[in-house]
């Protein structure tokens, strides 16, 4: 296993981090502890020393299970990361209660890497208003937190504002070869490098979407290495970024653990030919979208309040990956009713200014048909 040393604090982290968000489940929806335990043991004994969970994963069971699964190993031999759910916190008392619960669940006196979870513009403002940043900084002074960071899901401008607010010990961003311009993206990664803040990468396989691609896309991968999994290409792309300190993978069964271990225990950065192959796959995937929206944002001033850019992101993601459950989740959770296509007045103002000359009104109707009739 390759390890990366954090210059600020001296920890040596396994390049592969175990994401504890997608454990196998029993029929009742609870974690399948026998199989999940085998996964943790396999990863640990193969050199993985970083285990990432959160207060809300598996409705709280992830922290409990992880705390029990790691008890058999010396506490100093692994790092635990968990997260404070920013969207649930309304006071320092809330944060204190959550943190105490997390220590109990995880059977530990301290957290190695503590993150303010899923920050965006709104949740960051809440954290400042409620004094949560001061609260977690105080926990660090007390030694209850060893490293303080945040995970991020919003636009680059928000990321830059948060990143520059303090000297963070690390930051965690979503980054993969399809999301280079999404959220913090490559631009955010480069800013963190410039500021000397270690970058941990989540969603390198885009929630599993980059693990199962159509044959016309994977043929290029197989021509170079027929034995390598599609997921391994996505993981290697992320791990080949020169200052990516940790790559998180949310593994769901033992075969995924073994495949990821094979990738990282024999890790080789992508060479030029391989990098070009990944870039070619990304371009081919993008052509599978329903339209050529580039997320430029010219349509943001929709008089009816429709979030056209986000509508088309969900629309095109489904066209590219055909992930029905993921698309439905995004439709229900990422788009408020006030911003959905049914609010369109067909005024045409968006089409007048769209640089790509997309027939926006027509495509919004297709989007409504898809999500209100066909996928339900």
Buried (B, 14 or more C-beta within 10 A) or exposed (E): BBEBEBEBEEBEBBBBBBBBBBBBBEEEEEBBBEBBBBBBBBBBEBBBBBBBBBBBBBEBBBBBBBBBBBEEBEEEEBBBBBBBBBEEBEEBEBBEEBBEBBBEBBBBEBBBBBBBBBBBBEBBEBBEEBEBBEBBEEBBEEEBBBBBBBBBBBBBEBBBEBBEEEEBBBBBBBBBBBBBEBBBBBBBBBBBBEEEBBBBBBBBBBBBBBBBBEEEBBEBBEEEEEEBBBBBBBBBBBBBBEEBBBBBBBBBBBEBBBBBBBBBBEBEEBEEEBBEBBEEBBEBBBEBBBBEBBEEEBBEEBEBEBBBBBBBBBBBBBBBBEBEEBBBEBBEEEBEEEBBBEBBEEEEBBBEEBEEEBEBBEBBBBBBEBBEEEEE
